[in-house]
Amino acid sequence: MHVRSSSSPRPVAFALLAVTGAVVAGACSGAPAEPASPPVAALGPSADHAAAPVPVPVATPPSASPTEEATDAGIHAPDAGPPASVEAPAPHGPEPSACPADMVLIDGEYCTDLDLKCKKSSYAPQNHKTICHEFESPSKCVGDKVKKRYCIDKFEYPNKKGERPITMNDFPHAQRLCAAQGKRVCTESEWTMACEGPTYKPYPYGYVRDPKKCNGDRPYIAPDVKKTVSKNKDEARAEVARLWQGVPSGSQPECVSDYGVWDMPGNVDELASSEQIGGKHDKFDNVTTGGPWLSGVRNQCRPKIYDHNEGFAYYYLSFRCCEEADGKPTDPRSPKQIKRGEKFKSPPRTGK
């Protein structure tokens, strides 16, 4: 099997209100395929560790449920000190870090078009998808190499080792949560680059799929979507808890990319900002990436799902934040929001 995957990178950023949690549905499961986006409802902290969100308009879901289809974006010091008559310079303090302590610096080249040759695969009928179990090494970049330098959260939101990733947030709420920290939702190419590492691996750990390294291939549990978006928060929390098969952030020591970013494919799926401007995937401001803990889904670095609207949220869907490196200002808007010239009120800063 021959896999070609590409996405065109563009600079990004955003600025929005501080908020928490929201909801909706979609699944690329081990049974029914990823559903279309239903209406959003708010969950409180005990359900997903997020406070209730400010309501956000949500697109009306289409009648049909799309399947799980992923597309491939020294100086040596002198022996003696200075002469007695010359005052030695005062020692300098430590150089400022390019990124905050809880973020990772990504500095390298993103490949816009990657050629991956699959050596061993199987078909997942529940999602009408071919799963590659082993790729030929090394990957080959057949597109452009684009220089990128940025900071990315080590873990999914709230970016804290040992805590459960927050789920049930749609794209607008994810943007607001990142913007409240002076950050933005990562673009699809930024997410991919951080996962693939400098040698463009299909999985952060290498070329052979291993669901035990990055929590995957779990059995499907049919969700009661109405309960997950119920206005009764206790009912919604209970349903999300029943469906949960994830693990805490930072608890998978082999699920770390060569750049040092944790838990990217598998475990929870993640939102990212779409960079698809023009073409068949230019429909929504967000994509989903990585793949959740379920069997028969992507669980790779590069493939993306482009057919969920901005109101899509789910019990296994999380996100992580990015920002500009070296203390440069970060625009919290997505590439498409910037292109449209949308303006947003900056949320209060919550610190980093």
N, C-alpha and C positions, 0 to 999 in steps of 0.2 A: 504494500500500500504506500502511496506517495501523498504526503500531506503538505500543502502550501498554505501558509498563514500570513496574513499581512494586515497592518493598520497604519495609517499615516499619522505621525506624531505632529502635534502642534503645541505651542506654549499655552499654559492654562492659568486659571486662578478664579477666585470668587469673594463675596461679602454679604452676610445675612444675619438674621435674628438668632439669639441663643435660644435653643429649645431642646426638648428631648422627645423620645419615643414617638411612634406612630405605627401604622400597620398596613396590612393587606395580604395578598396571597399570590402564590405561584409555586410550582414545584417541578423539578426535574428529577423525578423519583426513581424508585425501583418498581413502581407500578404506574399510576397515571402520570402522564407527562406534565411538564410545567404548565400550570394554568395561567389564564389571562389574569389581568390585575383587577381584583374586586375592590369595593369601597374600603376606605381606611377607617380604623377605629383606634383609640388610644389605650395603651396599657400602662399601668403604674410601675413603680420601681421593683416590686417583688417579682414581677413577671419577667422582666428583662433588664433589670437594674437601671431603667430609664424613667425619668419623670414624665408626667402626661404631657403630650405635645400640644402646641398651638395648632388648631385645625388648619388643614391645607386643602385646597380644592384638588380633587382627584379625578382623573379621566374615567369615563364610563367604560367598564371592561367590555371587550368584544364577546360575542356569544360563543365562539369556538376557543378551545384551549390549544395553544401551540405546543408542539412537541419540543423535547430537549434537543435543540439544534444549535451547535456552536460554530461560529465562523472564524475562519482564520484569515492586528493596527500590530661640608665639614670643614668645616674649617677647624683646623687644630688650634687649640689654645697655645699661646707661647709658654715656654718653660718657666719664665719668671713673670711676676706681676709688673704693672706699670712702674716707672721710676717714682721715687718717693715724692718728688716735686709735682707729680701729676696725680690728680685725684681719680681713682678708679671709678668708672661709671656705675651708677646704681643698678642692681639687677632688675631685669624686666619681669613683670608678672607673667603668668601663663598666657599663651596665645588664645584668643577667643575661639570657641569651637564653631565649626561650620553649621552644626545642628544642635538642638537641645539634647539633653542626656537620654531622653526616652524616644529619640528618633535615630534613624540610620542615614548616613550620607550615601547617596547613590551618585557616583561620578564616573561616567563612561559613555559608551556608545550604544544606542538602541538600534536594532535592525528592523527596518520597515517590512521586510519580506523574508521569511525564514523557510528554508527547504528542509523538511523532516521526512525521513524514510522510515516507515513502520515495518518492523521485522516479524512481529507477532501480534495478532488482534483477535477479537471476538465481537459478536454482534449482541447488543442489548435490545431485545424486542420491545421492552416496556417503554423505551424512549426512542426507538427507531434510530439507534446510533451505534456506530462501530467504535469500539474501545481499543486503543492501541496499548498493548502490554509491554512492548519493548521497541525502542527506536534505535536506529543506527547511530553510532557515535563517530565523530562529532556532528553537531548541527552545522548547517551551512547557510550563511547569510547571503542571499541572492538579491537583496534590495539595497537601499541606501542605509548608511550608518550615520545616525544623527546624535551629536553630542548632547548629553543631558547632565545636569547637576542639580540635585534637589534633595530634600529631606523627606523621609517617610516614617510613619509610626512603626515601631518594632512589632506591635501586635494590633489586632482588630480593636476597634473602639470598645471600651474606654482606654485602651492601650496600657493595660496593667497586667503584669505577669501574675498568674494564679487566679485571675478573675474570669468569669464567663463572658464571652463576647456578647455585646448587646445586639439583639435582633429586633424585628418588627418596626424598623424605621424605613420610610420611603426616602426617595432621593432628596426632596426639599428639606426634610428633617435632618438627614445626614449632612447636608450642606450647612445647615444652621448650627449643628453641633460642632462641626469642624471650624466654622467661622467664629464661633464663640471663643475659640482658642487661638485665633489669628491664623488659622490654617484653611485648607480647602479639601474637598474630596479629591483623591488622586485621579489623574487621567488614566485611561485604559493603557496607554503606552508606558506610563510611569509604573503602574502596577505590574505589567508584564515584565518590564526590564528588571525590577527589583526581585521578581520571582525567578527569572531565567538566569540571572547572574551574568558575568562578562563573557561567558562562553555559550550563552543561549541554550541552556538545557531545557528539555520539555517539562521536566519536574525539577523542583529546587534541589533534590538530592541526586539527580542523575538521569539516566535514560531508560531505566526499567521501573515500571509502575509498581508501587508497593503501598497498598492502602493502610498497612499497619504503621507506616512512618508518618503519613499525613491522614489522619482519621477518615476512612472512606469505606465504601462497599458495605454499608450498614443496611439491614432489612428495611423495607418500606413500611411505614405506619400511616394508614389513611387518616388525613386530617379532617376535622369538622371545621371547615372554613368559617362558617357562621359563628362558631364559638370563638375562633381566634380573633375575629373582628367585633366581637360582642361589646356593647356598651356597658355590660356588666363586667367590670374589671376582674372580679374574682373568677368568673367563668372563663374569661379570656386567659388569665394567668394559668389556670388549671389545665386548659387545653394545650397551651404552649409547653408547659412542664411535662405533660404526658408525651408530647412529640419529641422532646429534646433527646438527642443522642450525641451531643457534642462534648468536647473536653475543654478544660480551662486553658486560657492563653498561656503559651510558654511551657506547656507540659509535654511537648513532643520534641525531644532533643535532636531527632533526625529530620525534622520538618523545618529546616532552616536553610535559606538560600545562601549562595556564596557571598552575597553582599551582607548577610547577617540579619535578614528579615524573617520573622517566624510565621508559621501557620498560614501559608498562602493558599495552596490548593487543598481541598478536603476540609473536614470539620465544618465550618460555616462558609456559605457562599458570600461574595462581597459585591457591593456596588462600586462603580467607578464612573467617571465622567466620560461621555462619548466624545471621540474626536472625528467621527464620521460625518464630514460635511460634504454633501453631494453623494449620489450613489444610492444603492438599494438599502443601505443601513442608516441613512440620514433621516431618522424618524423621531427619535427621542433623545433627551439630553443625557441619559444614563445607559450603562450597560451592566450586566452582571458577569462576574469573572471568578475563576478558581474552581467553582463547583462545590456542593455541599457533601455531607457525610454519606449520602445515599449511594446505592449501587447503580451502575449503568449510566453514570453522568460523566461530565468532562474531567474534573480533577486534574487539570493540566494548567500550565502557566499562561499559554497564549490564547486558546479558544475563548470566545465571548458569546453572550446571548444578547441580541439587539432588539428583541421584540416585546420587551416589557415597558410600559409607560412609566412616567415619573411618579405615579401614585402606587406603584408596585412595592409591596413589602411582604415579608413572610417569616415563618417561625425559624427558618435556618439562614436568613439573609442578614448579614452585617455589613460593615464597611470599615475603612481606615482612612486617616488623614495624611496629607502631604503639605509641605510649605517650601518656599524658596530657601535655598541655602545661604549661608554667610550673612544672615540678618537682613536680607533684602525683603521689602514689603511683599506680602502675599495677597493677591486678589482672589476672594473666595468664589468667584463665578466660574461656571463651566465654560469651555471653549465656545460652545454654541450661544450661551448667554452673552458672552463678550462680543461675539460676532453680531448678535442682534442689538447690541447696545443697551441691554437691560441694566437698570440701576437698582441697587438694593441698599437698604439702611443697614449700617454696620451694627452687629449685635454687641452687647457689652462683652469685654474681654474677661475671660475666666482664669487667665494665667496658663502656664504650661507646666 
